[in-house]
Every structure is written in structure tokens, then in C-alpha cells.
Amino acid sequence: KADIHEALSTMCEVEYMEGDNKVFCDRCKEKCDTVLRTAISALPDMLILSLKRFDLDYNTFETVKLNSRCAFGQTLNMKRYTLEGVEEMEKSNADDSTADVDSKMDTSENENDPSSSLNDEDYEYQLAGVLVHSGVAQGGHYYSFIKDRSRREGECTDRWFKFDDEEVK
């Protein structure tokens, strides 16, 4: 995926189960059209995202490392990926039964955003670290970048440190 929002949106895509894919309903005892959705029900104090950066090459049946760029920013708003955010969006679309929830969720936030009634601070994360793998799928080396989160009086620091085995820069 090109960026972290595209990756999260893919994880939270709506899937319509209809036709041959209908789901058996225990209540009505028959197969019914169903909407399957993934959303985060509760966000943690510290969010750790692990991206799947390996794939199977079906020609060689070997695991290959994905080296494409996946952009991410210093902050991440998780509102649109949460159950509350999805429910708020659906509530605003209740009058328009043909609205595509996914396309509405991908719009940038503005005053017309139905989820704007939810406080952004409750969904915001600040980037604190990045783990990097260098090498190939079968082997390599990990190192990390960690943000200095210590607070010194009168000093606002945006220093990052590279941790690579015994070496810290």
C-alpha cells in the first residue's frame, strides 16, 4: 500500500456477502445477504502497527520482501477505523441507503465530516518509533528509530535516535 491510511482502509473494507456468499442466519434459519466489516472497537493507549511486508511469489513459491514505500506521518488519526467512527458515519448516511460508506470514510476531514462530532484528541497518536528491516525475506537485520520523549523545562525537542545493536546515534 502507498501509505498507512490505504493499508488501514484495506483492513477495514466492507465486504458484501450476497448470492453464493450469503451467510446462514441462526435467528431466521436461512441464508441472508450480510455486510461484513472490520472496525476497531477500543483503541489502546499506545498503538503499535505491524505492516505485512512479505509476500509469496506464486511463480517461485518463495517468500519475497516487499520493498515498496509505505508513507506515514508524525501523527495518525484513527477515528475512521473505529467502531464509533463507522457508526457515526453510518448514522449520517441513514437517509441515503445507497451511499457507499467506504468512499465517504476516505474523504479528508472537514466541517461536513459526519464524524467531526467525535473529539479528535481521543483518536490521535503521535509517532514514537519505527522498526526497520534491512535484508531479504529469508534473513536480515533490524534496527529502529526512537523519538526522544523526555521533557526538559523550556525545551521542545524533536530528536530521533537510531538504535542499531550496541550503537546509538
N, CA and C of each residue as an Amber inpcrd file, in Angstrom:
protein
   507
   0.8430000  -1.1820000   0.0000000   0.0000000   0.0000000   0.0000000
   0.8800000   1.2350000   0.0000000   0.3980000   2.3090000  -0.5780000
   1.1850000   3.5360000  -0.7280000   1.3850000   4.2790000   0.5920000
   0.4040000   4.1830000   1.4850000   0.5440000   4.8670000   2.7690000
  -0.2360000   4.1210000   3.8540000  -0.0560000   4.5630000   5.0690000
  -0.6500000   3.8710000   6.2170000  -2.1750000   3.9350000   6.1800000
  -2.7360000   5.0430000   5.6640000  -4.1990000   5.1440000   5.5790000
  -4.7630000   4.1470000   4.5700000  -4.0640000   3.9510000   3.4560000
  -4.5130000   2.9590000   2.4750000  -4.4670000   1.5530000   3.0800000
  -3.4300000   1.2690000   3.8550000  -3.3080000  -0.0410000   4.4960000
  -4.4350000  -0.2540000   5.5110000  -4.7020000   0.7500000   6.3340000
  -5.7700000   0.6330000   7.3300000  -7.1430000   0.5560000   6.6660000
  -7.3440000   1.3290000   5.6020000  -8.6240000   1.2880000   4.8800000
  -8.8660000  -0.0820000   4.2710000  -7.8170000  -0.7020000   3.7570000
  -7.9420000  -2.0480000   3.1910000  -8.3440000  -3.0430000   4.2800000
  -7.7290000  -2.8920000   5.4600000  -8.0660000  -3.7790000   6.5770000
  -9.5370000  -3.6120000   6.9750000 -10.0570000  -2.4030000   6.8460000
 -11.4190000  -2.1050000   7.3010000 -12.4360000  -2.0680000   6.1630000
 -12.0870000  -2.6130000   5.0010000 -13.0130000  -2.6160000   3.8700000
 -14.2960000  -3.3620000   4.2100000 -15.3900000  -2.8660000   3.6490000
 -16.6850000  -3.5210000   3.8060000 -16.7810000  -4.6200000   2.7530000
 -17.2680000  -5.7740000   3.1710000 -17.4520000  -6.8850000   2.2320000
 -18.9320000  -7.2620000   2.2370000 -19.5270000  -7.2880000   1.0500000
 -20.9400000  -7.6320000   0.9160000 -21.0580000  -9.1180000   0.5880000
 -21.6970000  -9.8570000   1.4660000 -21.8870000 -11.2940000   1.2970000
 -23.2960000 -11.5170000   0.7460000 -23.3700000 -11.7710000  -0.5680000
 -24.6690000 -11.9660000  -1.2160000 -24.5360000 -13.0370000  -2.2900000
 -25.6380000 -13.4600000  -2.8350000 -25.6110000 -14.5210000  -3.8480000
 -25.0900000 -15.8140000  -3.2450000 -24.0650000 -16.3990000  -3.8820000
 -23.4850000 -17.6510000  -3.3910000 -22.7420000 -17.4720000  -2.0680000
 -22.4440000 -16.2390000  -1.7050000 -21.6960000 -15.9630000  -0.4730000
 -22.5790000 -15.5820000   0.7080000 -23.8910000 -15.7570000   0.5940000
 -24.7850000 -15.4170000   1.7010000 -24.3690000 -16.1710000   2.9600000
 -24.6690000 -15.5850000   4.0970000 -24.3050000 -16.1560000   5.3920000
 -25.5420000 -16.7300000   6.0600000 -25.3890000 -17.9100000   6.6680000
 -26.5120000 -18.5460000   7.3560000 -26.8220000 -17.7900000   8.6390000
 -28.0830000 -17.4120000   8.8100000 -28.5410000 -16.6700000   9.9910000
 -29.1360000 -17.6490000  10.9930000 -28.5800000 -17.6650000  12.2000000
 -29.0910000 -18.5590000  13.2540000 -30.4980000 -18.1720000  13.6950000
 -30.8360000 -16.8820000  13.5840000 -32.1430000 -16.4140000  14.0350000
 -33.2650000 -16.8390000  13.0900000 -33.0890000 -16.5490000  11.7800000
 -34.1710000 -16.8510000  10.8260000 -33.9760000 -18.1920000  10.1190000
 -32.8540000 -18.8700000  10.4050000 -32.5770000 -20.2130000   9.8760000
 -32.5350000 -20.2770000   8.3580000 -32.0150000 -19.2270000   7.7430000
 -31.8160000 -19.2400000   6.2940000 -30.6160000 -18.3620000   5.9380000
 -30.1340000 -18.5300000   4.7070000 -29.0110000 -17.7180000   4.2490000
 -29.5060000 -16.3230000   3.8950000 -28.7570000 -15.3140000   4.3590000
 -29.1600000 -13.9180000   4.1570000 -27.9940000 -13.1050000   3.6060000
 -28.3370000 -12.0340000   2.8820000 -27.3220000 -11.0660000   2.4980000
 -26.7570000 -10.4590000   3.7740000 -25.4550000 -10.2750000   3.8070000
 -24.7850000  -9.7960000   5.0200000 -23.7050000  -8.7890000   4.6450000
 -23.4910000  -7.8530000   5.5280000 -22.3940000  -6.9060000   5.3740000
 -21.3540000  -7.2520000   6.4250000 -20.1340000  -7.6160000   5.9700000
 -19.0320000  -7.9040000   6.8900000 -18.1240000  -6.6880000   6.9540000
 -17.7520000  -6.3310000   8.1600000 -16.9420000  -5.1340000   8.3430000
 -15.9680000  -5.3600000   9.4910000 -14.7750000  -4.7950000   9.3440000
 -13.7930000  -4.8210000  10.4150000 -13.6280000  -3.3860000  10.9020000
 -13.7390000  -3.2000000  12.2050000 -13.5150000  -1.8880000  12.8160000
 -12.8970000  -2.1210000  14.1830000 -12.1640000  -1.1430000  14.6450000
 -11.5020000  -1.2460000  15.9430000 -12.4810000  -0.7980000  17.0160000
 -12.7850000  -1.6810000  17.9590000 -13.7880000  -1.3680000  18.9750000
 -13.2380000  -0.5160000  20.1070000 -11.9690000  -0.6750000  20.4560000
 -11.3610000   0.1220000  21.5240000  -9.8960000   0.3620000  21.1740000
  -9.4970000   1.6090000  21.2240000  -8.1050000   1.9560000  20.9130000
  -7.2470000   1.8720000  22.1760000  -6.0240000   1.3930000  22.0400000
  -5.1160000   1.3010000  23.1880000  -4.4530000   2.6510000  23.4720000
  -3.8240000   2.7730000  24.6300000  -3.0710000   3.9880000  24.9410000
  -1.8870000   4.1380000  23.9940000  -1.2350000   3.0290000  23.6980000
  -0.1100000   3.0420000  22.7520000  -0.4610000   2.0930000  21.6140000
  -0.4590000   2.6210000  20.4070000  -0.8140000   1.8450000  19.2190000
   0.4610000   1.3770000  18.5300000   0.5390000   0.0880000  18.2650000
   1.6730000  -0.4890000  17.5420000   1.1180000  -1.1310000  16.2780000
   1.5760000  -0.6600000  15.1300000   1.1470000  -1.2060000  13.8490000
   2.2800000  -2.0340000  13.2690000   1.9450000  -3.2260000  12.8230000
   2.9110000  -4.1010000  12.1780000   2.4310000  -4.3370000  10.7580000
   3.1970000  -3.8460000   9.7960000   2.8030000  -3.9760000   8.4010000
   3.3120000  -5.2850000   7.8180000   2.4780000  -5.9490000   7.0300000
   2.8930000  -7.1710000   6.3580000   3.7490000  -6.7610000   5.1650000
   5.0490000  -6.9410000   5.2870000   5.9810000  -6.5200000   4.2450000
   6.6300000  -7.7070000   3.5450000   6.0060000  -8.8830000   3.6510000
   6.4780000 -10.0810000   2.9670000   5.2990000 -10.6880000   2.2330000
   5.5720000 -11.3490000   1.1300000   4.5070000 -11.9520000   0.3390000
   5.0290000 -13.2360000  -0.2990000   4.1300000 -14.0140000  -0.8790000
   4.5140000 -15.2430000  -1.5560000   4.5580000 -14.9880000  -3.0540000
   5.6830000 -15.2930000  -3.6960000   5.8110000 -15.2280000  -5.1460000
   5.2440000 -16.5360000  -5.6830000   4.0970000 -16.4720000  -6.3630000
   3.4200000 -17.6830000  -6.8200000   4.1460000 -18.3600000  -7.9990000
   5.0760000 -17.6650000  -8.6300000   5.8650000 -18.2860000  -9.6920000
   6.9480000 -19.1950000  -9.1170000   7.5990000 -18.7200000  -8.0490000
   8.7050000 -19.4820000  -7.4560000   8.3190000 -20.1570000  -6.1390000
   7.1590000 -19.7850000  -5.5870000   6.6890000 -20.2590000  -4.2850000
   7.6950000 -19.9740000  -3.1790000   8.3630000 -18.8080000  -3.3190000
   9.2880000 -18.3400000  -2.2980000   8.7320000 -17.0840000  -1.6530000
   9.0780000 -16.8830000  -0.3960000   8.6940000 -15.6590000   0.2920000
   9.5950000 -14.5340000  -0.1870000   8.9780000 -13.4090000  -0.5410000
   9.7340000 -12.2470000  -1.0020000   9.4010000 -11.0520000  -0.1150000
  10.3870000 -10.1900000   0.0500000  10.2060000  -8.9820000   0.8280000
   9.6200000  -7.8980000  -0.0650000   8.6380000  -7.1610000   0.4560000
   8.0570000  -6.0350000  -0.2630000   8.8560000  -4.7870000   0.0960000
   9.5100000  -4.1890000  -0.8770000  10.3590000  -3.0280000  -0.6390000
   9.7150000  -1.7150000  -1.0610000   8.4460000  -1.7520000  -1.4440000
   7.7750000  -0.5260000  -1.8660000   7.6040000   0.4160000  -0.6770000
   7.5470000   1.7010000  -0.9780000   7.4120000   2.7190000   0.0540000
   6.0010000   2.6900000   0.6400000   5.9100000   2.8380000   1.9500000
   4.6230000   2.9940000   2.6370000   4.7540000   4.2460000   3.4970000
   4.1330000   5.3290000   3.0420000   4.2820000   6.6280000   3.7100000
   3.4640000   6.6730000   4.9990000   3.9830000   7.4050000   5.9770000
   3.2730000   7.6440000   7.2330000   3.7340000   8.9850000   7.7740000
   2.8750000   9.6070000   8.5580000   3.1950000  10.9250000   9.0990000
   3.5820000  10.8520000  10.5660000   3.8050000  12.0190000  11.1460000
   4.1600000  12.1130000  12.5660000   2.9440000  11.9040000  13.4640000
   1.7370000  12.1130000  12.9000000   0.5060000  11.8840000  13.6630000
  -0.4020000  10.9600000  12.8580000  -1.2770000  10.2800000  13.5750000
  -2.2270000   9.3690000  12.9390000  -3.5580000   9.4800000  13.6590000
  -4.5950000   9.8360000  12.9140000  -5.9380000   9.8900000  13.4760000
  -6.6510000   8.5950000  13.1070000  -7.0310000   7.8270000  14.1110000
  -7.6360000   6.5090000  13.8980000  -9.1630000   6.5280000  13.9010000
  -9.7680000   7.7090000  13.9510000 -11.2250000   7.8290000  14.0920000
 -11.9990000   7.0110000  13.0610000 -11.6340000   7.1490000  11.7890000
 -12.4210000   6.4960000  10.7370000 -12.2890000   4.9760000  10.7130000
 -11.3480000   4.4360000  11.4980000 -11.1480000   2.9830000  11.5470000
 -11.7740000   2.3610000  12.7890000 -12.4190000   3.1870000  13.6170000
 -13.0160000   2.6910000  14.8550000 -14.5060000   2.4180000  14.6670000
 -15.0510000   1.5840000  15.5350000 -16.4790000   1.2840000  15.5060000
 -17.2940000   2.5580000  15.6900000 -16.8710000   3.4250000  16.6250000
 -17.5810000   4.6980000  16.8400000 -17.5910000   5.5470000  15.5800000
 -16.4440000   5.6370000  14.9180000 -16.3530000   6.4300000  13.6970000
 -17.2240000   5.8810000  12.5900000 -17.2130000   4.5690000  12.4240000
 -18.0410000   3.9260000  11.3930000 -19.5220000   4.1240000  11.7120000
 -19.9050000   3.9390000  12.9800000 -21.3190000   4.1190000  13.3670000
 -21.7770000   5.5550000  13.1550000 -20.9220000   6.5180000  13.4810000
 -21.2470000   7.9290000  13.2760000 -21.4400000   8.2070000  11.7900000
 -20.5740000   7.6420000  10.9570000 -20.6690000   7.8110000   9.5090000
 -21.9580000   7.1820000   8.9800000 -22.2690000   5.9820000   9.4610000
 -23.4950000   5.3090000   9.0170000 -24.7330000   6.0710000   9.4490000
 -24.7060000   6.6040000  10.6550000 -25.8430000   7.3750000  11.1560000
 -26.1020000   8.5730000  10.2470000 -25.0530000   9.2350000   9.8100000
 -25.2150000  10.4030000   8.9420000 -25.6910000   9.9980000   7.5500000
 -25.4180000   8.7470000   7.1620000 -25.8300000   8.2530000   5.8490000
 -27.1620000   7.5130000   5.8870000 -27.8090000   7.4880000   7.0440000
 -29.0410000   6.7080000   7.2090000 -30.1210000   7.1140000   6.2100000
 -30.1780000   8.3910000   5.8660000 -31.1920000   8.8580000   4.9150000
 -30.8750000   8.4540000   3.4880000 -29.6290000   8.1550000   3.2210000
 -29.1890000   7.7940000   1.8800000 -28.7680000   6.3300000   1.8680000
 -29.7010000   5.4290000   1.6670000 -29.4260000   3.9940000   1.7760000
 -28.4950000   3.4910000   0.6840000 -28.2970000   4.2350000  -0.3730000
 -27.4000000   3.7900000  -1.4360000 -26.0000000   4.3570000  -1.2870000
 -25.7520000   5.1000000  -0.2070000 -24.4170000   5.7140000  -0.0290000
 -23.3730000   4.6400000   0.1880000 -22.2070000   4.8580000  -0.3910000
 -21.0870000   3.9450000  -0.2010000 -20.2670000   4.4320000   0.9810000
 -20.3510000   3.7240000   2.1080000 -19.6900000   4.1320000   3.3480000
 -18.1920000   4.2360000   3.1570000 -17.5930000   3.3060000   2.4240000
 -16.1410000   3.3230000   2.2490000 -15.6520000   4.6100000   1.5950000
 -16.3220000   5.0500000   0.5240000 -15.8570000   6.2530000  -0.1510000
 -16.0290000   7.4730000   0.7220000 -17.0460000   7.5060000   1.5400000
 -17.2390000   8.6300000   2.4520000 -16.1710000   8.6310000   3.5340000
 -15.7400000   7.4370000   3.9650000 -14.7470000   7.3500000   5.0290000
 -13.3790000   7.8160000   4.5500000 -13.1280000   7.7850000   3.2450000
 -11.8170000   8.1460000   2.7310000 -11.6710000   9.6310000   2.4480000
 -12.7260000  10.4220000   2.6690000 -12.5980000  11.8520000   2.4250000
 -11.8010000  12.4870000   3.5340000 -11.1550000  13.6060000   3.2120000
 -10.4000000  14.3000000   4.2510000 -11.3810000  14.9500000   5.2130000
 -10.9240000  15.1220000   6.4430000 -11.8050000  15.6500000   7.4800000
 -12.0460000  17.1300000   7.2500000 -13.3240000  17.5270000   7.3400000
 -13.6920000  18.9300000   7.2210000 -14.9650000  19.1590000   8.0030000
 -15.5370000  20.3550000   7.8670000 -16.7310000  20.6680000   8.6520000
 -17.9300000  19.8330000   8.2410000 -17.9070000  19.2150000   7.0510000
 -19.0030000  18.3560000   6.6050000 -18.7910000  16.9030000   7.0150000
 -17.7110000  16.6280000   7.6840000 -17.4020000  15.2670000   8.1140000
 -18.3750000  14.8530000   9.2100000 -19.1770000  13.8010000   8.9590000
 -20.1390000  13.3580000   9.9520000 -19.4990000  12.9250000  11.2760000
 -18.2590000  12.4680000  11.2250000 -17.6120000  12.0150000  12.4520000
 -16.9550000  13.1690000  13.2080000 -17.1320000  14.4090000  12.7230000
 -16.4990000  15.5440000  13.3890000 -17.0870000  15.7940000  14.7660000
 -18.2360000  15.2000000  15.0880000 -18.8010000  15.3430000  16.4320000
 -17.9930000  14.5470000  17.4630000 -17.1560000  13.6260000  16.9830000
 -16.2880000  12.8570000  17.8710000 -14.9850000  13.6280000  18.0630000
 -14.5310000  13.7580000  19.2910000 -13.3450000  14.5330000  19.6170000
 -12.0850000  13.8880000  19.0410000 -11.3660000  14.6290000  18.1700000
 -10.1620000  14.1050000  17.5290000  -9.0970000  13.6620000  18.5290000
  -8.9750000  14.3530000  19.6450000  -7.9390000  14.0210000  20.6270000
  -8.0430000  12.5790000  21.1010000  -9.2390000  12.0390000  21.1030000
  -9.4470000  10.6610000  21.5530000  -8.9330000   9.6360000  20.5450000
  -8.5960000  10.0820000  19.3300000  -8.2180000   9.1760000  18.2550000
  -6.8220000   9.4520000  17.6990000  -6.1410000  10.4670000  18.2450000
  -4.8380000  10.9000000  17.7340000  -3.6790000  10.1550000  18.3840000
  -2.7240000   9.7680000  17.5530000  -1.4870000   9.1440000  18.0120000
  -0.3060000   9.9210000  17.4570000   0.7380000  10.0560000  18.2660000
   1.9860000  10.6890000  17.8550000   3.0040000   9.5800000  17.5990000
   3.7080000   9.6650000  16.4910000   4.7160000   8.6680000  16.1560000
   5.8280000   8.6910000  17.1990000   6.1550000   7.5270000  17.7410000
   7.1890000   7.4280000  18.7810000   8.3680000   6.5660000  18.3310000
   8.1680000   5.7170000  17.3270000   9.2500000   4.8570000  16.8890000
   8.9210000   4.1410000  15.5980000   9.9830000   3.6900000  14.9320000
   9.8460000   2.9350000  13.6900000  10.8650000   1.8060000  13.7230000
  10.4200000   0.6030000  13.4070000  11.3100000  -0.5510000  13.3070000
  11.5820000  -0.8080000  11.8240000  12.8430000  -0.9680000  11.4660000
  13.2450000  -1.1250000  10.0670000  13.9180000  -2.4830000   9.8850000
  13.5720000  -3.1700000   8.8010000  14.2340000  -4.4280000   8.4410000
  15.0630000  -4.1830000   7.1910000  16.3400000  -4.5080000   7.2590000
  17.1760000  -4.4600000   6.0560000  17.5750000  -5.8850000   5.7300000
  17.5310000  -6.2120000   4.4640000  17.8530000  -7.5740000   4.0560000
  16.7650000  -8.1390000   3.1760000  16.6810000  -9.4630000   3.1530000
  15.7010000 -10.1730000   2.3250000  14.7250000 -10.9110000   3.2300000
  13.7310000 -11.5370000   2.6170000  12.7080000 -12.2340000   3.3920000
  13.2910000 -13.3630000   4.2400000  14.3380000 -14.0080000   3.7350000
  14.9060000 -15.1570000   4.4360000  15.8930000 -14.7590000   5.5290000
  16.2730000 -13.4960000   5.5940000  17.2160000 -13.0710000   6.6180000
  17.5330000 -11.6010000   6.4950000  18.0820000 -11.0570000   7.5440000
  18.4290000  -9.6490000   7.5000000  18.7200000  -9.1210000   8.8880000
  18.5300000  -7.8460000   9.0600000  18.8830000  -7.1650000  10.2950000
  17.8170000  -6.1240000  10.6210000  17.4890000  -6.0010000  11.8960000
  16.5410000  -4.9960000  12.3420000  17.2570000  -3.8900000  13.0910000
  16.8110000  -2.6580000  12.8860000  17.2450000  -1.5210000  13.6880000
  16.0430000  -0.6030000  13.8400000  16.1320000   0.3720000  14.7350000
  14.9680000   1.2100000  14.9870000  15.3330000   2.6780000  15.1310000
  14.3340000   3.5070000  14.9200000  14.4140000   4.9370000  15.1940000
  13.4120000   5.2260000  16.3030000  13.8830000   5.8500000  17.3750000
  13.0320000   6.1300000  18.5290000  13.0790000   7.6290000  18.8130000
  11.9110000   8.2160000  19.0080000  11.8300000   9.6440000  19.3070000
  12.1420000   9.8850000  20.7790000  12.9440000  10.9040000  21.0330000
  13.2500000  11.3190000  22.4060000  11.9930000  11.9590000  22.9810000
  11.3730000  11.2940000  23.9490000  10.1440000  11.8100000  24.5410000
  10.3780000  12.4400000  25.9070000  11.6430000  12.6020000  26.2730000
  11.9270000  13.2440000  27.5570000  11.6170000  14.7340000  27.4470000
  11.1480000  15.3030000  28.5240000  10.7870000  16.7180000  28.5620000
  11.7900000  17.4730000  29.4230000  12.3620000  18.4760000  28.8350000
  13.2620000  19.3550000  29.5900000  12.5870000  20.7150000  29.6650000
  12.6490000  21.3330000  30.8190000  11.9760000  22.6060000  31.0230000
  12.4410000  23.6340000  29.9900000  11.4630000  24.2510000  29.3230000
  11.7500000  25.2860000  28.3530000  12.3200000  24.7830000  27.0410000
  12.3670000  23.4910000  26.8500000  12.9730000  22.9280000  25.6410000
  11.9900000  21.9930000  24.9610000  11.7270000  22.2580000  23.7100000
  10.8900000  21.3660000  22.9000000  11.8240000  20.6010000  21.9760000
  11.9400000  19.3210000  22.1860000  12.8960000  18.5390000  21.4050000
  12.1810000  17.5840000  20.4520000  12.6480000  17.5650000  19.2310000
  12.1540000  16.6100000  18.2340000  13.3160000  15.7440000  17.7930000
  14.1070000  15.3120000  18.7480000  15.2770000  14.4930000  18.4300000
  14.8710000  13.0320000  18.2640000  15.4860000  12.4040000  17.2610000
  15.2910000  10.9880000  16.9990000  16.6390000  10.2960000  17.1440000
  16.5990000   9.0880000  17.6710000  17.8100000   8.2960000  17.8330000
  17.6950000   7.0210000  17.0110000  18.8160000   6.6300000  16.4050000
  18.8790000   5.3570000  15.6910000  19.5310000   4.3480000  16.6300000
  18.8040000   3.2620000  16.8880000  19.3090000   2.1550000  17.7250000
  19.6520000   1.0000000  16.8060000  20.9290000   0.6580000  16.7400000
  21.4030000  -0.4130000  15.8690000  22.3860000  -1.2590000  16.6620000
  21.8860000  -2.3290000  17.2390000  22.6730000  -3.1860000  18.1280000
  23.2680000  -2.3420000  19.2640000  24.5670000  -2.3380000  19.4160000
  25.1770000  -1.5920000  20.5170000  25.3510000  -0.1030000  20.1950000
  25.0930000   0.2840000  18.9700000  25.3440000   1.6650000  18.5580000
  24.0540000   2.4890000  18.6040000  24.1330000   3.6490000  19.2560000
  23.0150000   4.5920000  19.3120000  23.5270000   5.9200000  18.7820000
  22.8680000   6.4390000  17.7720000  23.2530000   7.7410000  17.1870000
  22.0720000   8.6930000  17.2780000
